[in-house]
Amino acid sequence: MIQRKSRTTRSWTKLLESGPVTVAAPCRIDMGGTLDIRTFSGVLQHLEPCTVNIALDLRTRVCIAPYRRGRVKVSSRGFQDAEFPADQAPFRHPLGLMFAVAAFFQADGVHISINSASPPRSALGGSSVAAVALVGAFTQARQRLGGMPALNGRSVALTAHAIEESIAGVPCGFQDQLAAVFGGVNAWHWLAPPQAGVFRREALVPRRRMRRLERHLLAAYAGVPHASADINGRWVRQFVSGRRRQEWAGIIACTRSFAEALRRRDFAAAADAMNREVDLRRRMTPAVLDGIGRKLVAAARRCGCGARFTGAGGGGCLWAIGEADALSRLRPAWQDILSARRQAHLLELRVAEHGLKINS
């Protein structure tokens, strides 16, 4: 086993000598998040839980290139560069997930460069997206050996999720990885044993309609980073202790209604379902919205739109949905609210028709 590992690690420098491998993946906005955590989806299987997300063409690009033998270096916008011996890289580190992916592939003599178009810690799934792109890059590089299986999106997503969950020490959801791999607008139906598989994908909007969908969406960065682990952890503790079960049943119902409304292109109904879901979340954890977040949500409702935090909230981004004329009224209202906080701004919103893209 030790000899086999040695041959594998020595091969990375040679694999990358012919050129670096670059992979890009989109982030997402979402509805019904947390239901993709098996703590919830397993027990609530009888209610047919699902999560809806929309991939955004704000991509995270990951490049792997040759580096000094025995070392792994990670450079990422918004973080200080980090470099460690390949067999001693810490996983409890701001870039620890990237080092964990490198360790999974026994990477040695590799420089990992990460550049994300989305704001750091913006609750758009950024770290999970970077992990997906990095798994894709290492998998693509290994194919230079010849005889390796073709890149499989489902396997990339599940591998990235397994690595993240193994070092997080808490249950993690799947939706960020799946949006990054598949792109598009999807409902993810969560399956539990004895059913085969982890999820069933349902495409809600065909590619030919994605440009039209953009007229019904708005997204903003509220100017402060999120801390989703705190809120997700509170939801998990509440749930396993027997509290708030009715709220989670209501969240499932709202998410299913939202998916159906999006499928029918009934944006007023989608907005109503989103607002009802947010009210349930705020009842459990008021901290999902800060002061500016509350103002953005209130403005959206006055304009006849739905508005929601992304991910588990607590900072980061918010997004809105509604009829096109309602969104045109909402845009200047959100711009005015966001102007009160430095770094807060509207996002350039374009739906990503495709997920993982490889340039090697």
Sequence and secondary structure as in RCSB ss.txt:
>XXXX:A:sequence
MIQRKSRTTRSWTKLLESGPVTVAAPCRIDMGGTLDIRTFSGVLQHLEPCTVNIALDLRTRVCIAPYRRGRVKVS
SRGFQDAEFPADQAPFRHPLGLMFAVAAFFQADGVHISINSASPPRSALGGSSVAAVALVGAFTQARQRLGGMPA
LNGRSVALTAHAIEESIAGVPCGFQDQLAAVFGGVNAWHWLAPPQAGVFRREALVPRRRMRRLERHLLAAYAGVP
HASADINGRWVRQFVSGRRRQEWAGIIACTRSFAEALRRRDFAAAADAMNREVDLRRRMTPAVLDGIGRKLVAAA
RRCGCGARFTGAGGGGCLWAIGEADALSRLRPAWQDILSARRQAHLLELRVAEHGLKINS
>XXXX:A:secstr
 HHHHHHHHHHHHHHHHT  EEEEEEEEEEESTTTTSHHHHHHTGGG  EEEEEEEEEEEEEEEEE  TTEEEEE
ETTS  EEEETTT  SSSTTHHHHHHHHHTT  SEEEEEEESS TT SSSHHHHHHHHHHHHHHHHHGGGSS   
  HHHHHHHHHHHHHHHHSS   SHHHHHHHH SEEEEEE  TTSSSSEEEEE S GGGHHHHGGGEEEEE SS 
  HHHHHHHHHHHHHTT SHHHHHHHHHHHHHHHHHHHHT HHHHHHHHHHHHHHHHHH GGGS HHHHHHHHHH
HHTT EEEESTT SSSEEEEE  HHHHHHHHHHHHHHHTTSTT EE    B S   EEE 
